[in-house]
Structure formats: structure tokens, C-alpha cells
Amino acid sequence: MTSPGAERLYFRQLLSGADFAAGDAIAQQMRNFAYLIGDRETGDCVVVDPAYAANDLLDALESDGMHLSGVLVSHHHPDHVGGSMMGFELKGLAELLERVSVPVHVNTLEADWVSRVTGIALGDLTPHDHGDKVAIGAVEIELLHTPGHTPGSQCFLLDGRLVAGDTLFLEGCGRTDFPGGNVDDMYRSLQALSQLPGDPTVYPGHWYSAKPSAALSEVRDTNYVYRASSLDQWRTAMGG
């Protein structure tokens, strides 16, 4: 992956209900993270999972001198892309695209789900396969297909950082009992992430732990999801 240098990489981790969508009770309850990733030199920027107050996120990046050039979607659940949840409607992606028209990068297996949940036409989504790369200026982001929480969940690897969505938290992992979830797939995805080289820092999709991020080596050592040493042990631990 291309490393543009620390001074050139633009990277912000923002907590819903606090850093943006302040005062939104659902955002405060769900504790989602959104991410802004870009190239300070070119001003190009993508946002990861803009479910709440998309205009707040756009205002934040624009106040930093950046302009939005795309969206990265980790998976289709409404608290990550918008849609109907707990009797509330999250405007999410639809609101963002009303303000600026940019590519929305999704995993191929997630495209139909994202379209149904958000109401965005399938043709307005940009599907990707495992290992595809998205260039944001000189910043290269690798898309890792990590099914388990949903069929097309994906994580984003760049410059010593792993933006892990709901596949891997610092404590635990995404649930597998929602529609499209799969216990066996989750085990394989977690094992694949554990073997990533270079000990990237894990940035999860929710703040469910004491710290907002941690080195992958630390997560491997402390997260209970890595206690199972075989698929059979994992199935037993997950109640399967």
C-alpha cells in the first residue's frame, strides 16, 4: 500500500452523538464511529459509514480544507448507512448524496442490501471484491472482504491502520445472529485479520471498550474472540 507520509495523511475518528450528531439520542446510544480519511495535499477525502448527521461530517471535513470524493461502506446496517432502525429513520447516505454526488464503495455481496436499506439505486453504488484498492489522492485503501456479521462486510486497511467496521471490536466482534450473519464466516474473517502483517492499529465501528483503538497485537492478546483455537471451539463458544 502506498504510504503518503504522516504529514500528508488526513485521518479522523469521530464518535456519533458527541463529535457529530450531538444531542441525537440514537447516535449517543449506538456509539458508532465514523471516519474521515484523505490526502491533505490534494484535499480528497472519503467518509466511512455516515449514518448520522451526514451534513455534520461534511461540515467537519470541509472546515479542515478537504472535499468529499467518496464513501466507504463497511456493511448495510442502518446505524452505518442510514435507514429504518428502532422506529427511527436515519437519513444517512441518502442525505449525504443530496448534498454531494460521489461514488459509494461497497462490497459486491453487500450492494443489494445497501440499496434496499437506504433506498439508493443499485446503479449508484460502486461494488468491489476482496483486495480491491481505492485511491484517495496518494492514499491507497485496501478493501478486505470479511463476512460473518453480514455477507458483504468489509474492512479498510491503510498506512498502518485497520478500520474494522463491525467485524472486529477491541472487545468482541459483530453479532452473527442477524439476517445474513454466519458463525463460520466470522471465525475465518477474524483469523484472517489476526494474520495481517505490520501490526496495524484497529479502529472499530463502535466504541464498546475502554480505548477507542489499539494495536492488532494487543487485540489478539486480550480479545476473547481469539481464545478459540479451532472452528469447532468457536462454534461451541458462539452457541452453534
Secondary structure, DSSP 8 states (H G I E B T S, - for coil): -----TTTEEEEEEEBTTTBSTT-HHHHHH-BEEEEEEETTT-EEEEE---S-HHHHHHHHHHTT-EEEEEE-S---HHHH-EEETTEEE-HHHHHHHH----EEEEGGGHHHHHHHH---GGGEEEE-TT-EEEETTEEEEEEE-TTSSTT-EEEEETTEEEEETTB-SSSB--S-STT--HHHHHHHHHHHHT-TT--EEEESB--SSSS-EEHHHHHHH-GGG---SHHHHHHHTT-
